Amino acid sequence: MGKCPRQEHRDINELDVHEVKCPACGYVIEFFAEDKKVKCPECGMMVSDTLKDVTNS
């Protein structure tokens, strides 16, 4: 069985991974290049990738 892409770090650069704070609870969520929204593991809120919102404007 293959590895989860999030566990394979050799091809990841700093632009591929960044952190966003959940606006509801403040939990720091890791966003990967392919992520648009991620469910906060702390409170369950769907959080948008604010970095992509800024760069796509």
PyMOL commands that set and color helices and strands:
alter all, ss='L'
color gray80, all
select helices_A, chain A and resi 5-7+50-55
alter helices_A, ss='H'
color red, helices_A
select strands_A, chain A and resi 17-21+28-32+37-39+46-48
alter strands_A, ss='S'
color yellow, strands_A
deselect
rebuild
show_as cartoon
